[in-house]
Amino acid sequence: MNQNLKLTDIIAVGFMLFAFFLGAGNIIFPPMAGQLAGENLLPAMSGFLLTAVGLPLITIIAVAIAGGTWDHLTQSLPQRAATAMAVLIFVIIGPAFAAPRTGLVSYEMAVKPFITDAAQTDLTLFSVLFFAVAMFFAWSQGKLIDIIGKFLTPALFVGLIVLSVGVFIDPQGSALAPQGDYISQPLTTGFLEGYNTMDTFASLMFGMLVVDVLRKKGVSDTRSTTRYLIYAALIAAAGLAFVYISLFYLGATSGELIGGADNGGVILSEYVQALFGPSGQLVLSIIILLACLTTAIGLVSACSDYFCSLTPLSYKTWVIINGVACATVANVGLSQLITLSVPVLFALYPVAIALVMLTLTRRFLASAEQAYRAVIVVAFLFALIDAAKVAGADVTLFSFLPLFEYGMGWLLPTVLTLVGMFFIGTKPETSLTANVSQ
């Protein structure tokens, strides 16, 4: 069987992955962060790019190295723990937070501006329609490359290029003084802001979805799958970096035009209308709808693919279940959804990062099984402290932890535990005996 893809298919896979990533959070958070960072744009943007581009790229590579499946990625964890972690992540990026957010942002930024006296029923009707369309496209996994990579994403990219060129050629103001935490710690604040994109979580799942799509295209051997997955990750990372840099600059130059905005969606909407005039909202609506729809398709498909592997229900049945759940949760409201998601992200993001670190350093560990258990537990326990702090709990008892004030008290204990596991632990004798007998 031919294990090679044509160049156009490789680009299409990369575009598909880029489109999966580029959704609601990727569009609404950078403008807000850029405005708050102001003159500290470069360090804040660098921190954001580390978590929103660097970590997803490394995670996709880790997924490729691990063999492209969740089972391979978590092979050194107890099966129940690995399954529980996967279910939590899929629920977060699926029906609980990330997927409904795509519908909410689409409504708030692309549809609501055209509705006079918008009401809750308008959001409900739009949510049903939006996720019905997402379910329709997610119905056939084998056609995802053709639908998204070759048609929807190029249209999206053209719109983003028009927006980016306009922002750099005709900025609507100059950078103002930084605000809040961006005054004293722009790099770490930007780093933590990148959590909101949820793309490290998504990378764990989208990598596996791309592997499945490649197999349906006839690519099945491990070496070819790994190579094409890395190519796709590099294309997606380049596209994301291009978009984030543009949106950060847009936000940094928006202070004089739209000062004190509540969220990045407002900044982006007002800025685009100032830049392109009355037609600006139409340009923005097209970009938002395409970006959010492609991400919703990817999330619904990835979640359905995983949950059907755990249950007797078919993939298409799970597409319906996830689509209905997303449409229901989307009616909670954007601000409430973001507020609820932040503590959860602070609790679980470090765990995902720890899993990637373990995958990349696996060959150096004295005992992979013991290391995975120790590092994941340490990352999760210390991340809970940061999550409690973000949720408003009094955790000053732990203020002695390095980087605690920056919301990264989990980092040093996790890294030290990982380094320690290079030297601590022994290989199980049973596995050695089994290898000899083979």
Salt bridges, closest charged atoms under 4 A:
ASP9 OD1 - LYS150 NZ 3.08
GLU108 OE1 - LYS112 NZ 3.68
ASP146 OD1 - LYS150 NZ 3.51
ASP146 OD2 - LYS217 NZ 3.57
ASP212 OD2 - LYS216 NZ 2.88
